[in-house]
Amino acid sequence: MRAAIEYALSAPGKRLRPKFVQEVAQKVGLNEAVTDYLAYSIEMVHQFSLIHDDLPCMDNDDFRRGLPTTHKKFNEGQALLAGDTLLSIAYETLFLCSEHVAPAHLLSAVTHFSSCLGAFGMMGGQSLELETPSPSRETLMKIHEMKTTALFRAAILMPLLMKGEARGSENFKKHDDYAHAFGFAFQIADDLEDEAQDAAQMTKNILSLSPDRESARKLALDRLKSSPIGSQFSNTALLVQKLQSIK
């Protein structure tokens, strides 16, 4: 199982979510150790979600980023246990923040973390996708909001909560709005990039429910650029570049 966990964690990727943690934490002056614990936790949960997404009972994918998926490299049982263990270690790592963060602030952050992952977040989105083979555009948007945006919300908002930011503050709302905008644009970029592959595999893709690729691209760019704090994050420029470069 350890080999499967290490394989998943060493997979290539841009590490967008940990990068958000680091940049928000730097803005608010969060303790360096807490920043690291948060970043590790978020990335472990992300890899947990990918391992489970790829399983035959979910999306049934054999490759991810050109490499065999975890269950193909090892086996389904080891992949399942690796994902479960990553989720467990993510919480264990998160609670290490207790040495540096006020109990009330840690509780607020962990509660938010759990809501982003649970029935109304990432796992709920996966469940909705499984039970909706032919979703309407509205339902597909909801699936993406739960599956994709939720973890970006965790990465962007948890450093604020760890620092004691009130959920009702204007600053919190700006960051939450940006997280929603980024998650939406990120999913559009993914669907633009994977349209042909998704069509061949009969995978859900929002472009199949959109007028055309250019209108979807413009919608994503407009939504992303509408945030007043978007320019503060390096991931914004990366995503804009990706959206503009996909043919």
Order of alpha helices (4+ residues) and beta strands (2+ residues): alpha-alpha-alpha-beta-beta-alpha-alpha-alpha-alpha-alpha-alpha-alpha-alpha-alpha
